């Protein structure tokens, strides 16, 4: 991501909590190279979902700040 907006930066921070919860289950001392495919997929899914949910909440709370889609 190049030059994330303030909303995107906030969404990244919001995604940290669900990622931390998954890492707590996996174990913080586990090396990334030792994760199973399912664990990696879960981390990616939780990260992307947390990010998207935070952006949706921001857009709903600030409708005038979200540019209209031109199509």
Protein Blocks (a to p, Z undefined) as FASTA:
>chain_A
ZZiafklmmmmmmmmmmmmmmmmmnopklcfklpcfklmmmmmmmmmmmmmmmmmmmmmm
mmmlpccdfZZ
